[in-house]
Amino acid sequence: MTAQEQLIAADETMVTLSVTGNVSARSVSPVIKVTVAPEDSDFLIIENNLSEIADAGGEAQVESR
């Protein structure tokens, strides 16, 4: 694993990552907690938006277009 690579896990877990320096030859083995990344959405999520427009009547439906 190089500095440009990623550690990918399928679920939350604890991982021990052993690292040795190329020049110093020093080694460390930190325990890392891997967590699930938050989901990003490209869309604005508004619950019941269409039903709220429908409930407001025909004028609201025309205005929403």
PyMOL Python script that loads the backbone (N, CA, C, O; Angstrom):
from pymol import cmd

cmd.read_pdbstr("""\
ATOM      1  N   MET A   1       0.853  -1.165   0.000  1.00  0.00           N
ATOM      2  CA  MET A   1       0.000   0.000   0.000  1.00  0.00           C
ATOM      3  C   MET A   1       0.902   1.233   0.000  1.00  0.00           C
ATOM      4  O   MET A   1       1.772   1.367   0.860  1.00  0.00           O
ATOM      5  N   THR A   2       0.699   2.122  -0.952  1.00  0.00           N
ATOM      6  CA  THR A   2       1.475   3.358  -1.008  1.00  0.00           C
ATOM      7  C   THR A   2       0.637   4.508  -0.463  1.00  0.00           C
ATOM      8  O   THR A   2      -0.533   4.321  -0.127  1.00  0.00           O
ATOM      9  N   ALA A   3       1.222   5.680  -0.374  1.00  0.00           N
ATOM     10  CA  ALA A   3       0.512   6.853   0.144  1.00  0.00           C
ATOM     11  C   ALA A   3      -0.669   7.225  -0.730  1.00  0.00           C
ATOM     12  O   ALA A   3      -1.589   7.889  -0.253  1.00  0.00           O
ATOM     13  N   GLN A   4      -0.679   6.823  -1.988  1.00  0.00           N
ATOM     14  CA  GLN A   4      -1.758   7.174  -2.898  1.00  0.00           C
ATOM     15  C   GLN A   4      -2.899   6.162  -2.909  1.00  0.00           C
ATOM     16  O   GLN A   4      -3.928   6.409  -3.537  1.00  0.00           O
ATOM     17  N   GLU A   5      -2.741   5.041  -2.236  1.00  0.00           N
ATOM     18  CA  GLU A   5      -3.770   4.011  -2.246  1.00  0.00           C
ATOM     19  C   GLU A   5      -4.791   4.228  -1.144  1.00  0.00           C
ATOM     20  O   GLU A   5      -4.545   4.961  -0.185  1.00  0.00           O
ATOM     21  N   GLN A   6      -5.942   3.581  -1.293  1.00  0.00           N
ATOM     22  CA  GLN A   6      -7.019   3.694  -0.323  1.00  0.00           C
ATOM     23  C   GLN A   6      -7.280   2.350   0.332  1.00  0.00           C
ATOM     24  O   GLN A   6      -7.099   1.294  -0.274  1.00  0.00           O
ATOM     25  N   LEU A   7      -7.705   2.418   1.572  1.00  0.00           N
ATOM     26  CA  LEU A   7      -8.155   1.229   2.291  1.00  0.00           C
ATOM     27  C   LEU A   7      -9.667   1.192   2.163  1.00  0.00           C
ATOM     28  O   LEU A   7     -10.347   2.120   2.600  1.00  0.00           O
ATOM     29  N   ILE A   8     -10.198   0.144   1.578  1.00  0.00           N
ATOM     30  CA  ILE A   8     -11.641   0.040   1.361  1.00  0.00           C
ATOM     31  C   ILE A   8     -12.155  -1.161   2.157  1.00  0.00           C
ATOM     32  O   ILE A   8     -11.617  -2.264   2.058  1.00  0.00           O
ATOM     33  N   ALA A   9     -13.202  -0.927   2.943  1.00  0.00           N
ATOM     34  CA  ALA A   9     -13.806  -1.999   3.736  1.00  0.00           C
ATOM     35  C   ALA A   9     -15.295  -2.052   3.423  1.00  0.00           C
ATOM     36  O   ALA A   9     -15.908  -1.030   3.114  1.00  0.00           O
ATOM     37  N   ALA A  10     -15.870  -3.238   3.504  1.00  0.00           N
ATOM     38  CA  ALA A  10     -17.282  -3.423   3.196  1.00  0.00           C
ATOM     39  C   ALA A  10     -18.185  -3.067   4.375  1.00  0.00           C
ATOM     40  O   ALA A  10     -19.384  -2.865   4.188  1.00  0.00           O
ATOM     41  N   ASP A  11     -17.637  -2.989   5.569  1.00  0.00           N
ATOM     42  CA  ASP A  11     -18.440  -2.727   6.753  1.00  0.00           C
ATOM     43  C   ASP A  11     -17.558  -2.081   7.813  1.00  0.00           C
ATOM     44  O   ASP A  11     -16.336  -2.048   7.669  1.00  0.00           O
ATOM     45  N   GLU A  12     -18.168  -1.571   8.870  1.00  0.00           N
ATOM     46  CA  GLU A  12     -17.379  -1.011   9.962  1.00  0.00           C
ATOM     47  C   GLU A  12     -16.567  -2.121  10.603  1.00  0.00           C
ATOM     48  O   GLU A  12     -17.060  -3.227  10.824  1.00  0.00           O
ATOM     49  N   THR A  13     -15.307  -1.805  10.898  1.00  0.00           N
ATOM     50  CA  THR A  13     -14.434  -2.811  11.487  1.00  0.00           C
ATOM     51  C   THR A  13     -13.222  -2.137  12.101  1.00  0.00           C
ATOM     52  O   THR A  13     -13.016  -0.939  11.906  1.00  0.00           O
ATOM     53  N   MET A  14     -12.432  -2.875  12.827  1.00  0.00           N
ATOM     54  CA  MET A  14     -11.146  -2.401  13.348  1.00  0.00           C
ATOM     55  C   MET A  14     -10.055  -3.077  12.519  1.00  0.00           C
ATOM     56  O   MET A  14     -10.116  -4.280  12.265  1.00  0.00           O
ATOM     57  N   VAL A  15      -9.053  -2.293  12.096  1.00  0.00           N
ATOM     58  CA  VAL A  15      -7.993  -2.796  11.225  1.00  0.00           C
ATOM     59  C   VAL A  15      -6.650  -2.436  11.852  1.00  0.00           C
ATOM     60  O   VAL A  15      -6.472  -1.329  12.361  1.00  0.00           O
ATOM     61  N   THR A  16      -5.707  -3.376  11.813  1.00  0.00           N
ATOM     62  CA  THR A  16      -4.342  -3.083  12.216  1.00  0.00           C
ATOM     63  C   THR A  16      -3.534  -2.919  10.946  1.00  0.00           C
ATOM     64  O   THR A  16      -3.433  -3.845  10.141  1.00  0.00           O
ATOM     65  N   LEU A  17      -2.959  -1.743  10.767  1.00  0.00           N
ATOM     66  CA  LEU A  17      -2.210  -1.425   9.561  1.00  0.00           C
ATOM     67  C   LEU A  17      -0.734  -1.342   9.931  1.00  0.00           C
ATOM     68  O   LEU A  17      -0.337  -0.458  10.689  1.00  0.00           O
ATOM     69  N   SER A  18       0.078  -2.247   9.408  1.00  0.00           N
ATOM     70  CA  SER A  18       1.518  -2.236   9.691  1.00  0.00           C
ATOM     71  C   SER A  18       2.230  -1.416   8.625  1.00  0.00           C
ATOM     72  O   SER A  18       2.063  -1.648   7.428  1.00  0.00           O
ATOM     73  N   VAL A  19       3.031  -0.448   9.080  1.00  0.00           N
ATOM     74  CA  VAL A  19       3.724   0.461   8.172  1.00  0.00           C
ATOM     75  C   VAL A  19       5.202   0.476   8.535  1.00  0.00           C
ATOM     76  O   VAL A  19       5.562   0.562   9.709  1.00  0.00           O
ATOM     77  N   THR A  20       6.060   0.391   7.513  1.00  0.00           N
ATOM     78  CA  THR A  20       7.503   0.468   7.717  1.00  0.00           C
ATOM     79  C   THR A  20       8.073   1.528   6.797  1.00  0.00           C
ATOM     80  O   THR A  20       7.782   1.530   5.600  1.00  0.00           O
ATOM     81  N   GLY A  21       8.879   2.430   7.335  1.00  0.00           N
ATOM     82  CA  GLY A  21       9.488   3.495   6.543  1.00  0.00           C
ATOM     83  C   GLY A  21      10.548   2.959   5.610  1.00  0.00           C
ATOM     84  O   GLY A  21      11.342   2.107   6.007  1.00  0.00           O
ATOM     85  N   ASN A  22      10.580   3.440   4.372  1.00  0.00           N
ATOM     86  CA  ASN A  22      11.574   2.999   3.392  1.00  0.00           C
ATOM     87  C   ASN A  22      12.990   3.396   3.809  1.00  0.00           C
ATOM     88  O   ASN A  22      13.923   2.610   3.648  1.00  0.00           O
ATOM     89  N   VAL A  23      13.156   4.593   4.336  1.00  0.00           N
ATOM     90  CA  VAL A  23      14.484   5.087   4.689  1.00  0.00           C
ATOM     91  C   VAL A  23      14.836   4.744   6.129  1.00  0.00           C
ATOM     92  O   VAL A  23      15.928   4.249   6.406  1.00  0.00           O
ATOM     93  N   SER A  24      13.909   5.006   7.045  1.00  0.00           N
ATOM     94  CA  SER A  24      14.213   4.819   8.471  1.00  0.00           C
ATOM     95  C   SER A  24      14.093   3.375   8.923  1.00  0.00           C
ATOM     96  O   SER A  24      14.685   2.985   9.930  1.00  0.00           O
ATOM     97  N   ALA A  25      13.338   2.587   8.191  1.00  0.00           N
ATOM     98  CA  ALA A  25      13.057   1.190   8.556  1.00  0.00           C
ATOM     99  C   ALA A  25      12.308   1.083   9.877  1.00  0.00           C
ATOM    100  O   ALA A  25      12.234   0.002  10.460  1.00  0.00           O
ATOM    101  N   ARG A  26      11.749   2.201  10.358  1.00  0.00           N
ATOM    102  CA  ARG A  26      10.941   2.173  11.581  1.00  0.00           C
ATOM    103  C   ARG A  26       9.567   1.618  11.243  1.00  0.00           C
ATOM    104  O   ARG A  26       9.028   1.873  10.166  1.00  0.00           O
ATOM    105  N   SER A  27       9.013   0.862  12.166  1.00  0.00           N
ATOM    106  CA  SER A  27       7.707   0.243  11.960  1.00  0.00           C
ATOM    107  C   SER A  27       6.725   0.708  13.014  1.00  0.00           C
ATOM    108  O   SER A  27       7.085   0.915  14.173  1.00  0.00           O
ATOM    109  N   VAL A  28       5.478   0.869  12.597  1.00  0.00           N
ATOM    110  CA  VAL A  28       4.379   1.136  13.516  1.00  0.00           C
ATOM    111  C   VAL A  28       3.196   0.299  13.065  1.00  0.00           C
ATOM    112  O   VAL A  28       3.078  -0.046  11.889  1.00  0.00           O
ATOM    113  N   SER A  29       2.328  -0.021  14.004  1.00  0.00           N
ATOM    114  CA  SER A  29       1.133  -0.812  13.691  1.00  0.00           C
ATOM    115  C   SER A  29      -0.070  -0.223  14.411  1.00  0.00           C
ATOM    116  O   SER A  29      -0.545  -0.794  15.392  1.00  0.00           O
ATOM    117  N   PRO A  30      -0.571   0.920  13.931  1.00  0.00           N
ATOM    118  CA  PRO A  30      -1.734   1.520  14.582  1.00  0.00           C
ATOM    119  C   PRO A  30      -3.007   0.724  14.306  1.00  0.00           C
ATOM    120  O   PRO A  30      -3.160   0.114  13.248  1.00  0.00           O
ATOM    121  N   VAL A  31      -3.911   0.744  15.278  1.00  0.00           N
ATOM    122  CA  VAL A  31      -5.228   0.139  15.097  1.00  0.00           C
ATOM    123  C   VAL A  31      -6.155   1.256  14.622  1.00  0.00           C
ATOM    124  O   VAL A  31      -6.266   2.300  15.265  1.00  0.00           O
ATOM    125  N   ILE A  32      -6.808   1.028  13.509  1.00  0.00           N
ATOM    126  CA  ILE A  32      -7.650   2.047  12.886  1.00  0.00           C
ATOM    127  C   ILE A  32      -9.096   1.565  12.849  1.00  0.00           C
ATOM    128  O   ILE A  32      -9.375   0.428  12.467  1.00  0.00           O
ATOM    129  N   LYS A  33     -10.007   2.440  13.251  1.00  0.00           N
ATOM    130  CA  LYS A  33     -11.430   2.120  13.160  1.00  0.00           C
ATOM    131  C   LYS A  33     -11.930   2.586  11.796  1.00  0.00           C
ATOM    132  O   LYS A  33     -11.870   3.775  11.485  1.00  0.00           O
ATOM    133  N   VAL A  34     -12.418   1.662  10.990  1.00  0.00           N
ATOM    134  CA  VAL A  34     -12.963   1.962   9.671  1.00  0.00           C
ATOM    135  C   VAL A  34     -14.465   2.138   9.820  1.00  0.00           C
ATOM    136  O   VAL A  34     -15.154   1.244  10.313  1.00  0.00           O
ATOM    137  N   THR A  35     -14.975   3.296   9.392  1.00  0.00           N
ATOM    138  CA  THR A  35     -16.406   3.569   9.498  1.00  0.00           C
ATOM    139  C   THR A  35     -17.019   3.730   8.111  1.00  0.00           C
ATOM    140  O   THR A  35     -16.311   3.920   7.122  1.00  0.00           O
ATOM    141  N   VAL A  36     -18.316   3.653   8.056  1.00  0.00           N
ATOM    142  CA  VAL A  36     -19.047   3.798   6.812  1.00  0.00           C
ATOM    143  C   VAL A  36     -19.095   5.278   6.437  1.00  0.00           C
ATOM    144  O   VAL A  36     -19.408   6.125   7.274  1.00  0.00           O
ATOM    145  N   ALA A  37     -18.786   5.583   5.187  1.00  0.00           N
ATOM    146  CA  ALA A  37     -18.827   6.963   4.718  1.00  0.00           C
ATOM    147  C   ALA A  37     -20.272   7.410   4.572  1.00  0.00           C
ATOM    148  O   ALA A  37     -21.127   6.608   4.197  1.00  0.00           O
ATOM    149  N   PRO A  38     -20.564   8.672   4.860  1.00  0.00           N
ATOM    150  CA  PRO A  38     -21.930   9.163   4.677  1.00  0.00           C
ATOM    151  C   PRO A  38     -22.296   9.181   3.196  1.00  0.00           C
ATOM    152  O   PRO A  38     -21.451   9.420   2.334  1.00  0.00           O
ATOM    153  N   GLU A  39     -23.553   8.928   2.925  1.00  0.00           N
ATOM    154  CA  GLU A  39     -24.017   8.944   1.539  1.00  0.00           C
ATOM    155  C   GLU A  39     -24.248  10.377   1.096  1.00  0.00           C
ATOM    156  O   GLU A  39     -24.921  11.149   1.780  1.00  0.00           O
ATOM    157  N   ASP A  40     -23.692  10.722  -0.041  1.00  0.00           N
ATOM    158  CA  ASP A  40     -23.906  12.044  -0.623  1.00  0.00           C
ATOM    159  C   ASP A  40     -25.009  11.938  -1.658  1.00  0.00           C
ATOM    160  O   ASP A  40     -25.117  10.938  -2.367  1.00  0.00           O
ATOM    161  N   SER A  41     -25.808  12.957  -1.738  1.00  0.00           N
ATOM    162  CA  SER A  41     -26.887  12.977  -2.711  1.00  0.00           C
ATOM    163  C   SER A  41     -26.754  14.216  -3.581  1.00  0.00           C
ATOM    164  O   SER A  41     -26.487  15.308  -3.080  1.00  0.00           O
ATOM    165  N   ASP A  42     -26.942  14.046  -4.886  1.00  0.00           N
ATOM    166  CA  ASP A  42     -26.905  15.164  -5.821  1.00  0.00           C
ATOM    167  C   ASP A  42     -28.261  15.842  -5.934  1.00  0.00           C
ATOM    168  O   ASP A  42     -28.416  16.813  -6.674  1.00  0.00           O
ATOM    169  N   PHE A  43     -29.238  15.332  -5.202  1.00  0.00           N
ATOM    170  CA  PHE A  43     -30.599  15.828  -5.314  1.00  0.00           C
ATOM    171  C   PHE A  43     -31.091  16.374  -3.981  1.00  0.00           C
ATOM    172  O   PHE A  43     -30.727  15.870  -2.919  1.00  0.00           O
ATOM    173  N   LEU A  44     -31.908  17.390  -4.046  1.00  0.00           N
ATOM    174  CA  LEU A  44     -32.580  17.906  -2.864  1.00  0.00           C
ATOM    175  C   LEU A  44     -33.729  16.954  -2.541  1.00  0.00           C
ATOM    176  O   LEU A  44     -34.566  16.676  -3.400  1.00  0.00           O
ATOM    177  N   ILE A  45     -33.770  16.464  -1.333  1.00  0.00           N
ATOM    178  CA  ILE A  45     -34.803  15.502  -0.953  1.00  0.00           C
ATOM    179  C   ILE A  45     -35.846  16.225  -0.103  1.00  0.00           C
ATOM    180  O   ILE A  45     -35.540  16.726   0.979  1.00  0.00           O
ATOM    181  N   ILE A  46     -37.069  16.272  -0.602  1.00  0.00           N
ATOM    182  CA  ILE A  46     -38.186  16.870   0.115  1.00  0.00           C
ATOM    183  C   ILE A  46     -39.280  15.817   0.184  1.00  0.00           C
ATOM    184  O   ILE A  46     -39.829  15.415  -0.842  1.00  0.00           O
ATOM    185  N   GLU A  47     -39.589  15.380   1.370  1.00  0.00           N
ATOM    186  CA  GLU A  47     -40.610  14.348   1.531  1.00  0.00           C
ATOM    187  C   GLU A  47     -41.990  14.901   1.195  1.00  0.00           C
ATOM    188  O   GLU A  47     -42.314  16.037   1.543  1.00  0.00           O
ATOM    189  N   ASN A  48     -42.791  14.097   0.524  1.00  0.00           N
ATOM    190  CA  ASN A  48     -44.193  14.393   0.225  1.00  0.00           C
ATOM    191  C   ASN A  48     -44.393  15.667  -0.597  1.00  0.00           C
ATOM    192  O   ASN A  48     -45.480  16.244  -0.568  1.00  0.00           O
ATOM    193  N   ASN A  49     -43.382  16.115  -1.320  1.00  0.00           N
ATOM    194  CA  ASN A  49     -43.498  17.364  -2.065  1.00  0.00           C
ATOM    195  C   ASN A  49     -44.640  17.313  -3.080  1.00  0.00           C
ATOM    196  O   ASN A  49     -45.447  18.241  -3.149  1.00  0.00           O
ATOM    197  N   LEU A  50     -44.716  16.239  -3.867  1.00  0.00           N
ATOM    198  CA  LEU A  50     -45.761  16.160  -4.885  1.00  0.00           C
ATOM    199  C   LEU A  50     -47.151  16.044  -4.272  1.00  0.00           C
ATOM    200  O   LEU A  50     -48.099  16.651  -4.772  1.00  0.00           O
ATOM    201  N   SER A  51     -47.283  15.281  -3.206  1.00  0.00           N
ATOM    202  CA  SER A  51     -48.599  15.143  -2.587  1.00  0.00           C
ATOM    203  C   SER A  51     -49.031  16.453  -1.917  1.00  0.00           C
ATOM    204  O   SER A  51     -50.223  16.757  -1.864  1.00  0.00           O
ATOM    205  N   GLU A  52     -48.064  17.231  -1.405  1.00  0.00           N
ATOM    206  CA  GLU A  52     -48.407  18.519  -0.807  1.00  0.00           C
ATOM    207  C   GLU A  52     -48.925  19.480  -1.871  1.00  0.00           C
ATOM    208  O   GLU A  52     -49.854  20.245  -1.613  1.00  0.00           O
ATOM    209  N   ILE A  53     -48.331  19.449  -3.069  1.00  0.00           N
ATOM    210  CA  ILE A  53     -48.802  20.304  -4.162  1.00  0.00           C
ATOM    211  C   ILE A  53     -50.198  19.858  -4.593  1.00  0.00           C
ATOM    212  O   ILE A  53     -51.076  20.690  -4.822  1.00  0.00           O
ATOM    213  N   ALA A  54     -50.398  18.557  -4.703  1.00  0.00           N
ATOM    214  CA  ALA A  54     -51.708  18.037  -5.101  1.00  0.00           C
ATOM    215  C   ALA A  54     -52.771  18.406  -4.074  1.00  0.00           C
ATOM    216  O   ALA A  54     -53.892  18.760  -4.441  1.00  0.00           O
ATOM    217  N   ASP A  55     -52.431  18.326  -2.799  1.00  0.00           N
ATOM    218  CA  ASP A  55     -53.382  18.654  -1.738  1.00  0.00           C
ATOM    219  C   ASP A  55     -53.736  20.139  -1.720  1.00  0.00           C
ATOM    220  O   ASP A  55     -54.809  20.522  -1.254  1.00  0.00           O
ATOM    221  N   ALA A  56     -52.819  20.982  -2.235  1.00  0.00           N
ATOM    222  CA  ALA A  56     -53.056  22.430  -2.230  1.00  0.00           C
ATOM    223  C   ALA A  56     -54.009  22.864  -3.335  1.00  0.00           C
ATOM    224  O   ALA A  56     -54.489  23.998  -3.332  1.00  0.00           O
ATOM    225  N   GLY A  57     -54.286  21.972  -4.276  1.00  0.00           N
ATOM    226  CA  GLY A  57     -55.274  22.291  -5.313  1.00  0.00           C
ATOM    227  C   GLY A  57     -54.669  22.634  -6.655  1.00  0.00           C
ATOM    228  O   GLY A  57     -53.451  22.654  -6.833  1.00  0.00           O
ATOM    229  N   GLY A  58     -55.568  22.905  -7.600  1.00  0.00           N
ATOM    230  CA  GLY A  58     -55.175  23.144  -8.982  1.00  0.00           C
ATOM    231  C   GLY A  58     -54.286  24.354  -9.180  1.00  0.00           C
ATOM    232  O   GLY A  58     -53.374  24.321 -10.006  1.00  0.00           O
ATOM    233  N   GLU A  59     -54.534  25.423  -8.439  1.00  0.00           N
ATOM    234  CA  GLU A  59     -53.722  26.641  -8.574  1.00  0.00           C
ATOM    235  C   GLU A  59     -52.269  26.363  -8.183  1.00  0.00           C
ATOM    236  O   GLU A  59     -51.345  26.844  -8.839  1.00  0.00           O
ATOM    237  N   ALA A  60     -52.073  25.600  -7.131  1.00  0.00           N
ATOM    238  CA  ALA A  60     -50.717  25.245  -6.695  1.00  0.00           C
ATOM    239  C   ALA A  60     -50.039  24.347  -7.724  1.00  0.00           C
ATOM    240  O   ALA A  60     -48.831  24.455  -7.934  1.00  0.00           O
ATOM    241  N   GLN A  61     -50.800  23.465  -8.366  1.00  0.00           N
ATOM    242  CA  GLN A  61     -50.233  22.588  -9.386  1.00  0.00           C
ATOM    243  C   GLN A  61     -49.757  23.409 -10.593  1.00  0.00           C
ATOM    244  O   GLN A  61     -48.688  23.144 -11.142  1.00  0.00           O
ATOM    245  N   VAL A  62     -50.556  24.409 -11.006  1.00  0.00           N
ATOM    246  CA  VAL A  62     -50.168  25.271 -12.124  1.00  0.00           C
ATOM    247  C   VAL A  62     -48.928  26.086 -11.763  1.00  0.00           C
ATOM    248  O   VAL A  62     -48.015  26.236 -12.575  1.00  0.00           O
ATOM    249  N   GLU A  63     -48.906  26.611 -10.537  1.00  0.00           N
ATOM    250  CA  GLU A  63     -47.778  27.427 -10.078  1.00  0.00           C
ATOM    251  C   GLU A  63     -46.483  26.620  -9.999  1.00  0.00           C
ATOM    252  O   GLU A  63     -45.407  27.159 -10.257  1.00  0.00           O
ATOM    253  N   SER A  64     -46.570  25.351  -9.651  1.00  0.00           N
ATOM    254  CA  SER A  64     -45.368  24.519  -9.486  1.00  0.00           C
ATOM    255  C   SER A  64     -44.723  24.172 -10.823  1.00  0.00           C
ATOM    256  O   SER A  64     -43.555  23.787 -10.864  1.00  0.00           O
ATOM    257  N   ARG A  65     -45.470  24.303 -11.909  1.00  0.00           N
ATOM    258  CA  ARG A  65     -44.924  23.998 -13.237  1.00  0.00           C
ATOM    259  C   ARG A  65     -44.143  25.164 -13.688  1.00  0.00           C
ATOM    260  O   ARG A  65     -43.583  25.145 -14.784  1.00  0.00           O
TER     261      ARG A  65
END
""", "prot")
cmd.dss("prot")
cmd.show_as("cartoon", "prot")
cmd.util.cbc("prot")
cmd.orient("prot")
